[in-house]
C-alpha cells in the first residue's frame, strides 16, 4: 500500500516517509518495527487497528502532498472515519506532529479494547434503521450513513446479527464488514476519556481549506474543530458521509478525488450524487464516472498497479478541466518543445443505423462480456459460443435476486442470442423460450454454452443455451435454460419516440415500485433499479429507464445491457398488458436490435393479447434501439435453491414484472 507509488514519485516517497517517521514515535513499541516496514512485509500487523489506521493516514496525506506538488489543490476537503484526521491535517487544522499523535492514540486505544462486536452494512434508509432501533429498544448503533440506502450498524455481535435479520427477512441486502471491533458504537466508550485527554493536549488552528466534517455533515467552524469533544464524537458518533457529500454538492463541488488505497469512497459518493440527481447506483467500481455535471476519480485502485492508477486519475482530472503541472510530473521533459493544448471535452458522436460490417451486438467477437468468440462446428454449419459467469466476474448480476437466490436475468439470454445471431448472420430473434432458471451461487463459476444450428431453407437457425457448474464432474449433465430460433434480420424499425413525454399520457408515481417487487420475492439492487419516470395512456405505458453511471462504460460492450432491458420490462407492470397479475416474461418473439451500447432508454409498452406485451425501445433522442413484437407473460416464479439432481423447477409466487 503506497510502496509502488513511492518508487515512482519522489514527492510521494518524501511525504510518505515523513508521515511514517512521525507515527513511529508513537507506535514503534506497539508495532515492534517501523510502520513502513510493517506496510511492506507484515500483512497481519497491518490488519491490526493501530497499523491499519496509521497506514491509511500515511497514504492519504502522501497522496495529497503529491497532488499538491503537481498543482492540483482542492476547494474543500472531507474524510471518512480516520480519513477526517488526514483531512484536518492537510487543511491546516493540525500539524503533522499533532495529527500523528491523534491518529496513533486513536488506533492504539481502539486496539486495546476487548475484541469482538460486529458491523453490518444494510441496504436501507437511515430513518428505516433508526425506527427499527427504537422499536427494538436499542442495542445497536448507526455507525455510518454512507448513502441514501446504505447504512452501517455496529454493536455487540448477537445484537447486530439479530437486528439485521429483520431487514434480511424483508429482502434487504446486507454485508458483514471484516473488522476487529464494533467501531462507532457504544463499545468504543471505554477509550473515550483517554482519547479526550490526548486531544485536549493538542494545538488546533483555523483551517486554510474548508473542511466538511462527517461528524456533522456540514462545513465545520474553527471553534468546533478546536474542541476535543469534536474528535471524541468523531470516534463514537455516526459517520455522516452522505450528508457531507450533499453539502459539498450544495457548495458547487463538481469534481471529487478519493485519496486512499482503493475506490471505496468513490463508489459511495457516486451513490449519494446519483440519489440527489434522481438516478440510482452504487458507484463505478473505480472507473471515475460521475453523475450529471460531476466527475469522481479515485487516486488509486487495488485492481491496478499504483503508478498506472494514479496516471489514469490525472488523465481523468485533465479531461474534466483540471490539469496538473505536466513539467513537474515529467521532470521538465515537456520543455523540449512547446506544449500543444488539446481539447478536453468528450468526442461528440451520434449513432446511426448499423450496417453489414458492424455487428448489432455492439461488441466484437473477442470482446463480448458474456460469450467468447464463436467456434465453427465440424461437419455442420453451426457455431458454438462459450463463456463463464460468476458474481466475481460479473458483479452486477448480484443485483438480480429471485426468491432469495441470485438468478441470471432472462434479458441476459436475449443478449446472448442476439450476439450469437449477429455472428451467424441471423440478426432477428424470432423466438426465445426460457425453460429453467440459471442460479448463480456466491463463490462458484458457471460455464455456459450457446449453440447455433445450421440454417434451414429460409436462413433460420435454432439455438440453445446450457450451463453447468465449472467445477462439476464430467458425468453431471448440462442444464438447458433457453431455446429459440434466429432468423435473418427484417426491415428497419418503423417507430420513433421523439415526442416526449408522449401526447396525452399522464405521469405515474413510482414511489414504492421496487419495494413492492421485493415483497413479492424479486429483489433488485441498484444496477437493475432503472425506472426514472413513467406515464400511462389508456392501456399503454411509457417510461424512462437508465443505468447508473457505474455501468455506462460497460454498456457499450453489450448490444443492450441486460440490466437496462430488464428495467425497460418494469414498464409492463404500469400497463394493462399483465391484466393486473404479477408476472414475468416467458417467451419472447420478434426481438430486433436497431442500435447498440445505450445507457438510457425511452420505452413504450402496449398490450399484444392475453398476458402479452409489445415494446418499442428508443434512445434518449427517440431513435429506435430495439423492438419486441410479443412478450408472453406468466406468473412470477421462485427458484428452488436446494441442490437436486433434477433440474430446478418453477413454482408460483407473487410479484410483478421483472426478468427472472
C-alpha positions in Angstrom: 0.0 0.0 0.0 1.8 3.1 -1.3 5.1 1.4 -1.9 4.7 1.2 -5.7 3.8 4.9 -5.9 6.7 5.8 -3.6 9.1 4.1 -6.1 7.7 6.0 -9.0 7.2 9.5 -7.5 9.8 11.1 -5.2 7.4 13.6 -3.8 5.1 10.9 -2.6 8.0 9.0 -1.2 9.2 12.0 0.7 5.9 12.8 2.3 5.2 9.1 3.0 8.5 8.7 4.8 7.9 11.8 6.8 4.5 10.7 8.0 5.6 7.2 8.8 8.5 8.6 10.8 6.2 10.8 12.9 3.9 7.9 13.5 6.8 5.7 14.5 7.5 8.0 17.5 4.1 6.9 18.9 3.6 3.4 17.6 7.1 2.0 17.5 6.7 0.0 20.7 3.3 -1.3 19.7 4.2 -2.3 16.2 7.6 -3.5 17.0 9.2 -2.1 13.9 8.9 1.0 11.6 5.5 1.5 10.1 6.9 1.5 6.5 8.4 -2.0 7.2 5.0 -3.2 8.5 3.3 -2.0 5.4 5.9 -3.7 3.2 6.2 -7.0 4.9 3.6 -7.8 7.6 0.0 -8.1 6.4 -1.1 -9.5 9.8 0.2 -6.5 11.7 -1.2 -4.2 9.1 -4.7 -5.7 9.8 -4.5 -4.6 13.4 -6.4 -1.5 14.2 -3.3 0.7 15.1 -1.4 -0.4 11.9 -4.4 -0.1 9.6 -5.3 3.5 10.7 -1.7 4.7 10.7 -1.1 3.2 7.2 -4.3 4.8 5.8 -3.3 8.2 7.3 0.2 8.0 5.8 -1.1 7.0 2.3 -3.8 9.7 2.3 -1.5 12.5 3.4 1.2 11.5 0.9 -1.3 11.4 -1.9 -2.4 14.9 -1.0 1.2 16.2 -1.0 1.9 14.5 -4.4 -1.2 16.1 -6.0 -0.3 19.4 -4.3 3.2 19.3 -5.8 1.6 18.9 -9.2 -0.6 21.9 -8.8 -3.8 20.0 -8.1 -5.3 21.6 -5.0 -8.9 21.3 -3.6 -11.5 23.9 -2.8 -12.7 21.7 0.1 -11.8 18.5 1.9 -13.7 15.8 3.8 -12.8 12.4 5.3 -14.5 9.2 6.3 -13.7 8.0 9.8 -9.9 8.1 10.2 -9.8 10.0 6.9 -11.2 13.1 8.7 -7.9 13.3 10.7 -6.0 13.3 7.4 -8.3 15.9 6.0 -7.8 18.0 9.2 -4.1 17.9 8.8 -3.9 18.8 5.1 -6.4 21.6 5.8 -4.0 23.1 8.3 -6.1 22.3 11.5 -3.4 20.1 12.9 0.4 20.0 12.4 1.9 16.7 11.3 3.2 16.0 14.8 -0.2 16.6 16.4 -2.2 14.8 13.7 0.2 11.8 14.1 -0.3 11.8 17.9 -4.1 11.8 17.5 -4.1 9.1 14.8 -1.7 6.9 16.8 -3.8 7.4 20.0 -7.0 6.6 18.2 -5.7 3.3 16.7 -3.8 2.3 19.9 -6.7 2.9 22.3 -9.2 1.2 19.9 -6.8 -1.8 19.5 -6.5 -2.2 23.3 -10.3 -2.6 23.7 -11.6 -6.2 24.0 -12.0 -7.6 20.5 -15.5 -8.5 19.3 -18.6 -6.9 18.1 -19.9 -6.7 14.6 -20.5 -4.2 11.9 -23.0 -4.9 9.0 -23.9 -2.7 6.0 -27.7 -2.7 5.4 -29.4 -1.6 2.2 -32.0 0.7 3.9 -32.6 4.3 4.7 -31.4 5.9 7.9 -35.0 6.5 9.0 -35.9 2.9 8.5 -32.9 1.7 10.6 -33.5 4.2 13.4 -37.2 3.3 13.5 -36.2 -0.3 13.9 -33.7 0.6 16.7 -36.4 2.5 18.5 -38.8 -0.4 18.1 -36.3 -2.9 19.5 -35.2 -0.8 22.4 -31.7 -0.2 21.1 -28.7 -2.5 21.5 -27.0 -1.4 18.2 -25.8 2.0 16.9 -25.8 3.6 13.5 -22.1 3.7 12.7 -22.3 5.3 9.3 -24.7 6.7 6.8 -22.9 6.2 3.5 -25.7 6.7 1.0 -29.4 7.2 0.6 -29.9 3.4 1.2 -26.6 2.5 2.7 -26.3 2.3 6.5 -23.8 0.5 8.7 -24.9 -0.7 12.1 -22.5 -1.6 14.8 -22.5 -3.1 18.3 -22.4 -6.5 20.1 -22.3 -9.3 17.6 -25.5 -11.1 18.8 -27.5 -7.8 18.9 -26.3 -6.7 15.4 -27.0 -10.1 13.7 -30.4 -10.3 15.3 -31.1 -6.7 14.2 -30.2 -7.2 10.6 -32.1 -10.4 10.3 -35.2 -8.3 10.3 -34.1 -6.5 7.2 -32.9 -9.7 5.5 -36.3 -11.2 6.0 -37.7 -8.2 4.2 -35.4 -8.8 1.2 -32.8 -6.1 2.0 -29.2 -6.7 1.1 -26.8 -6.9 4.0 -23.0 -7.4 4.1 -20.9 -8.0 7.2 -17.8 -6.0 7.4 -14.5 -7.6 8.3 -13.5 -5.7 11.4 -11.8 -6.4 14.7 -14.0 -4.2 16.7 -17.5 -2.6 16.5 -16.3 0.9 15.7 -18.6 4.0 16.1 -20.7 2.2 18.7 -21.1 2.1 22.5 -18.3 -0.5 22.6 -15.9 2.4 22.0 -16.9 4.3 25.1 -14.2 2.8 27.5 -11.5 4.5 25.4 -13.1 7.9 25.0 -11.8 9.6 28.2 -8.2 8.7 27.4 -8.7 9.9 23.8 -10.2 13.1 25.1 -7.0 13.7 27.1 -4.8 13.3 24.1 -7.0 15.7 22.0 -7.0 18.3 24.8 -3.2 18.5 24.7 -3.0 19.4 21.0 -3.0 22.7 19.2 -5.7 23.4 16.7 -5.7 26.1 14.0 -8.3 27.6 11.7 -8.5 25.5 8.5 -6.8 27.0 5.4 -9.1 24.8 3.3 -12.8 24.5 4.1 -13.4 21.2 5.9 -16.7 19.5 5.6 -16.9 17.2 8.6 -18.5 13.7 8.5 -19.3 14.2 12.2 -21.8 17.0 11.5 -22.3 16.5 7.7 -21.6 20.2 7.1 -18.7 22.7 6.9 -17.3 22.8 10.4 -16.2 26.1 12.2 -12.7 26.6 13.7 -14.3 26.6 17.1 -15.8 23.2 16.6 -12.6 21.7 15.2 -10.6 23.0 18.2 -12.8 21.3 20.7 -11.7 17.9 22.0 -15.4 16.9 22.0 -15.5 17.1 18.2 -12.8 14.4 18.0 -14.3 12.3 20.7 -17.6 12.4 18.8 -15.7 11.5 15.6 -14.8 8.2 17.3 -18.1 7.4 18.9 -20.7 9.0 16.7 -22.2 8.3 13.3 -20.1 8.9 10.2 -22.4 11.2 8.2 -20.8 10.6 4.8 -24.0 11.1 2.8 -24.7 14.5 4.4 -21.1 15.6 3.8 -21.3 14.7 0.1 -24.6 16.6 -0.1 -23.0 19.6 1.5 -20.1 19.5 -1.0 -22.6 19.3 -3.9 -24.6 22.2 -2.5 -21.3 24.2 -2.3 -20.9 23.7 -6.1 -18.3 20.9 -6.0 -18.3 19.0 -9.3 -15.0 17.1 -9.0 -14.3 14.6 -6.3 -10.9 12.9 -5.8 -10.6 10.0 -3.4 -7.2 9.9 -1.7 -6.7 6.3 -0.4 -5.7 2.8 -1.5 -8.9 2.0 -3.3 -12.1 3.4 -4.8 -14.5 2.6 -1.9 -15.4 6.2 -1.2 -15.7 7.0 -4.9 -18.5 4.3 -5.2 -20.3 5.6 -2.1 -20.1 9.3 -3.2 -21.5 8.3 -6.7 -24.4 6.7 -4.9 -25.0 9.9 -2.9 -24.8 12.1 -6.0 -27.0 9.7 -8.1 -29.7 9.8 -5.5 -29.6 13.6 -5.4 -29.8 13.6 -9.2 -32.7 11.2 -9.5 -30.7 8.2 -10.6 -29.5 5.1 -8.9 -26.2 3.4 -8.4 -23.6 2.3 -6.0 -20.7 3.8 -8.0 -18.5 2.8 -10.8 -16.0 0.4 -9.2 -13.3 3.0 -9.7 -13.9 3.9 -13.4 -14.2 7.6 -12.4 -17.5 8.4 -13.9 -19.8 10.9 -12.4 -23.4 12.0 -12.2 -24.8 14.9 -14.2 -22.0 17.5 -14.1 -19.9 15.6 -11.6 -16.6 13.8 -12.0 -15.4 11.2 -9.4 -11.9 10.0 -9.5 -10.1 7.5 -7.2 -6.3 8.2 -7.0 -5.6 4.5 -6.6 -7.3 1.2 -7.2 -6.5 -2.2 -5.8 -7.1 -3.7 -9.2 -4.3 -1.7 -10.9 -0.6 -1.0 -10.3 -0.4 2.2 -8.3 1.6 4.3 -10.8 -0.9 3.3 -13.6 -3.9 4.1 -11.4 -2.5 7.4 -10.4 -1.7 8.4 -14.0 -5.2 7.4 -15.0 -6.6 9.6 -12.2 -4.5 12.6 -13.5 -5.8 12.0 -17.0 -9.4 11.9 -15.9 -8.9 15.2 -14.0 -7.3 16.7 -17.0 -10.1 15.9 -19.4 -12.6 17.2 -16.8 -10.8 20.6 -16.8 -8.2 20.3 -14.0 -4.8 19.8 -15.4 -1.7 19.0 -13.4 1.7 20.7 -13.8 3.0 18.5 -16.6 6.5 19.8 -16.3 6.6 18.9 -12.6 5.2 15.5 -13.4 7.7 14.7 -16.2 10.7 16.3 -14.5 10.9 19.0 -17.1 10.8 16.8 -20.2 7.9 18.7 -21.7 10.2 21.8 -22.0 11.9 20.2 -25.0 9.1 21.5 -27.2 6.2 24.0 -26.8 3.2 22.2 -25.3 0.2 21.9 -27.5 -3.2 22.5 -25.8 -5.7 19.8 -26.8 -9.4 20.0 -26.3 -10.6 18.0 -23.2 -14.3 17.7 -24.0 -15.5 14.2 -24.9 -15.9 13.4 -28.6 -19.3 14.4 -30.0 -20.9 11.5 -31.7 -24.3 10.1 -32.8 -25.2 6.6 -33.5 -26.7 5.7 -36.9 -28.2 2.5 -38.4 -25.8 -0.4 -38.2 -24.5 -1.8 -41.5 -23.4 -5.3 -42.6 -19.9 -4.7 -41.3 -20.9 -3.8 -37.8 -22.3 -6.5 -35.5 -25.5 -5.2 -33.9 -24.5 -6.7 -30.6 -22.1 -3.8 -30.0 -19.0 -5.9 -29.3 -16.5 -7.7 -31.5 -16.4 -11.4 -31.3 -13.4 -11.2 -28.9 -15.0 -8.6 -26.6 -18.5 -9.6 -25.5 -19.0 -9.6 -21.7 -21.0 -12.9 -21.7 -19.7 -15.0 -24.5 -16.3 -15.7 -26.1 -15.6 -15.9 -29.8 -17.5 -18.5 -31.9 -16.1 -21.9 -32.8 -17.3 -23.5 -36.1 -18.8 -26.9 -35.6 -17.2 -29.7 -37.6 -19.4 -31.3 -40.3 -22.1 -28.7 -39.7 -22.8 -25.1 -40.4 -23.4 -24.3 -36.7 -21.5 -22.2 -34.2 -20.5 -22.8 -30.6 -20.1 -19.9 -28.1 -18.8 -20.5 -24.6 -18.5 -18.3 -21.5 -18.2 -18.3 -17.8 -20.4 -16.4 -15.4 -19.8 -15.6 -11.7 -20.6 -12.9 -9.2 -16.9 -12.1 -9.2 -16.5 -11.6 -12.9 -20.0 -10.1 -13.4 -20.8 -8.3 -10.0 -23.8 -6.5 -11.4 -25.6 -9.9 -11.6 -25.8 -9.9 -7.7 -28.4 -7.1 -8.1 -31.0 -9.6 -9.5 -32.3 -11.9 -6.8 -35.4 -14.0 -7.1 -36.8 -15.9 -4.1 -33.6 -15.3 -2.2 -31.3 -16.6 -4.9 -29.2 -14.7 -7.5 -30.7 -15.6 -10.8 -29.3 -14.8 -14.2 -31.9 -12.4 -15.8 -33.9 -13.6 -18.8 -32.7 -10.5 -20.6 -29.2 -12.0 -20.4 -30.4 -14.9 -22.6 -31.8 -12.4 -25.0 -28.4 -10.6 -25.2 -26.6 -14.0 -25.7 -29.0 -14.9 -28.5 -28.8 -11.6 -30.2 -25.0 -11.7 -30.1 -24.9 -15.2 -31.5 -27.4 -14.3 -34.2 -25.2 -11.4 -35.4 -22.2 -13.7 -35.7 -24.3 -16.2 -37.6 -25.9 -13.7 -40.0 -29.3 -14.1 -38.3 -30.0 -10.8 -36.6 -33.7 -11.3 -35.7 -34.5 -13.2 -32.6 -37.6 -14.9 -33.9 -38.4 -16.7 -30.7 -36.8 -17.4 -27.3 -38.4 -19.5 -24.5 -36.9 -19.7 -21.0 -37.2 -23.2 -19.7 -35.2 -23.2 -16.4 -33.6 -20.6 -14.2 -29.8 -20.2 -14.1 -28.9 -19.8 -10.4 -25.6 -18.2 -9.5 -24.0 -19.2 -6.2 -21.9 -16.7 -4.3 -18.5 -18.4 -4.7 -18.9 -20.5 -7.8 -18.4 -20.1 -11.5 -20.9 -21.4 -14.1 -19.9 -22.5 -17.7 -22.3 -21.6 -20.4 -22.7 -22.9 -24.0 -24.8 -21.2 -26.7 -25.1 -23.5 -29.7 -26.5 -22.1 -33.0 -27.5 -24.7 -35.5 -27.3 -24.9 -39.3 -29.6 -22.6 -41.3 -32.8 -24.0 -42.9 -34.0 -23.1 -46.3 -35.1 -19.6 -45.2 -31.9 -19.0 -43.3 -33.4 -19.6 -39.8 -31.3 -21.3 -37.2 -32.3 -23.0 -33.9 -30.2 -22.3 -30.8 -29.9 -23.5 -27.2 -28.3 -22.2 -24.1 -27.0 -24.7 -21.5 -25.0 -24.4 -18.3 -23.0 -26.5 -15.8 -21.0 -25.6 -12.7 -17.4 -25.0 -13.7 -16.1 -27.4 -11.0 -18.7 -30.1 -11.8 -17.8 -33.7 -12.6 -17.8 -34.7 -16.2 -20.8 -37.0 -15.5 -23.0 -34.2 -14.4 -25.5 -33.3 -17.2 -25.7 -29.8 -18.6 -28.9 -27.9 -17.8 -30.8 -26.4 -20.8 -32.1 -22.9 -19.9 -33.3 -21.4 -23.2 -34.2 -22.4 -26.7 -35.3 -20.5 -29.7 -35.0 -19.5 -33.3 -32.8 -16.9 -35.0 -33.8 -15.5 -38.4 -32.3 -13.1 -41.0 -32.9 -9.5 -39.9 -36.0 -7.9 -41.2 -36.8 -4.3 -42.1 -35.6 -1.3 -40.1 -37.8 -0.1 -37.2 -40.8 1.8 -38.2 -41.2 3.9 -35.0 -39.7 6.7 -33.1 -40.3 8.2 -29.7 -39.0 11.7 -30.5 -42.2 13.3 -29.0 -41.6 13.0 -25.3 -43.3 12.8 -22.9 -45.9 11.3 -25.3 -49.0 13.3 -26.0 -52.0 12.5 -23.8 -50.0 10.5 -21.3 -50.4 11.1 -17.6 -47.5 10.9 -15.1 -47.3 7.9 -12.9 -45.8 8.0 -9.4 -43.0 5.4 -8.9 -42.8 5.5 -5.2 -42.5 2.0 -3.7 -42.3 0.2 -7.0 -39.1 -1.7 -6.1 -40.2 -2.2 -2.5 -43.4 -3.9 -3.8 -41.3 -6.1 -6.0 -39.1 -7.1 -3.1 -42.1 -8.0 -1.0 -43.0 -10.5 -3.8 -39.6 -12.1 -3.8 -37.9 -10.2 -6.7 -35.2 -8.1 -5.1 -33.4 -5.6 -7.3 -30.1 -3.9 -6.5 -29.0 -0.5 -7.8 -27.9 -1.7 -11.3 -31.4 -3.1 -12.1 -33.4 -0.2 -10.5 -33.6 1.7 -13.7 -37.0 3.3 -13.7 -36.7 7.1 -13.7 -40.1 8.4 -14.8 -43.3 6.9 -16.2 -46.6 7.8 -17.8 -49.8 6.0 -18.7 -52.2 6.5 -21.6 -55.2 4.1 -21.6 -53.8 0.6 -21.7 -50.4 1.7 -22.7 -47.4 2.7 -20.6 -44.3 4.8 -21.2 -41.1 5.1 -19.2 -37.6 6.5 -19.0 -35.0 4.0 -17.7 -31.3 4.4 -17.2 -28.3 2.5 -16.0 -26.3 4.0 -13.1 -23.2 5.8 -14.2 -21.2 2.9 -12.9 -22.3 0.7 -15.8 -22.3 3.2 -18.7 -18.8 2.3 -19.9 -19.6 -1.4 -19.7 -22.9 -0.9 -21.5 -21.0 -0.1 -24.7 -19.7 -3.7 -24.8 -23.3 -5.1 -25.0 -25.8 -4.9 -27.7 -28.3 -3.9 -25.0 -27.2 -4.2 -21.4 -29.4 -6.9 -19.7 -30.0 -4.8 -16.7 -31.2 -1.9 -18.8 -33.5 -4.1 -20.9 -34.7 -5.7 -17.6 -35.6 -2.2 -16.3 -37.4 -1.5 -19.5 -39.6 -4.5 -18.8 -40.6 -3.0 -15.5 -42.8 -0.6 -17.5 -45.1 -3.6 -18.3 -46.4 -3.5 -14.7 -47.7 0.0 -15.3 -49.7 -1.0 -18.4 -52.7 -3.3 -18.7 -50.7 -6.0 -20.5 -50.3 -8.1 -17.4 -54.0 -7.8 -16.6 -53.2 -6.8 -13.0 -51.4 -10.1 -12.3 -47.9 -10.4 -11.0 -45.9 -11.9 -13.9 -42.5 -12.2 -15.6 -41.6 -12.7 -19.3 -41.6 -16.3 -20.5 -41.5 -16.3 -24.3 -40.0 -13.6 -26.5 -40.9 -13.2 -30.2 -39.7 -10.9 -33.0 -36.9 -9.2 -31.0 -34.8 -6.9 -33.1 -31.8 -4.7 -32.1 -31.5 -1.5 -34.1 -28.7 0.4 -32.3 -26.1 -0.6 -29.7 -24.5 0.5 -26.4 -27.3 2.5 -25.0 -27.1 3.7 -21.4 -30.6 5.1 -21.1 -33.9 4.4 -22.9 -37.4 5.6 -23.7 -39.9 2.7 -23.5 -43.4 2.3 -25.0 -45.4 -0.8 -23.8 -48.7 -1.8 -25.3 -50.9 -4.9 -24.9 -50.5 -7.5 -27.6 -53.0 -10.1 -26.5 -53.9 -12.0 -23.3 -50.9 -11.7 -20.9 -48.8 -10.4 -23.8 -47.0 -7.1 -24.3 -45.2 -5.4 -27.2 -42.4 -2.9 -26.7 -40.8 -0.2 -28.7 -37.5 1.0 -27.2 -35.6 4.1 -28.2 -32.6 6.1 -27.0 -32.7 9.5 -25.2 -33.3 11.2 -28.6 -36.2 8.9 -29.6 -34.2 7.0 -32.2 -35.0 3.2 -32.3 -32.8 0.9 -30.2 -34.9 -2.3 -30.0 -38.4 -3.7 -30.7 -40.1 -6.7 -29.2 -43.0 -7.9 -31.2 -44.5 -10.0 -28.4 -43.6 -10.9 -24.9 -45.7 -13.7 -23.3 -46.0 -13.3 -19.5 -46.7 -15.9 -16.8 -46.9 -15.8 -13.0 -43.7 -14.9 -11.4 -41.5 -17.8 -10.5 -39.5 -18.5 -7.4 -36.3 -20.6 -7.7 -35.7 -23.6 -5.5 -32.2 -23.2 -4.4 -31.6 -26.6 -2.8 -29.2 -28.7 -4.8 -31.1 -31.5 -6.6 -30.1 -34.0 -9.2 -33.0 -33.0 -11.3 -33.4 -29.5 -12.9 -34.6 -26.6 -10.8 -38.4 -26.2 -11.3 -40.5 -23.1 -11.4 -43.1 -22.6 -8.7 -45.8 -19.9 -8.4 -45.1 -16.8 -6.3 -46.3 -13.3 -6.0 -44.5 -10.3 -7.7 -44.9 -8.4 -10.9 -43.0 -7.8 -14.0 -39.3 -8.5 -13.9 -36.9 -10.7 -15.8 -36.4 -14.0 -13.9 
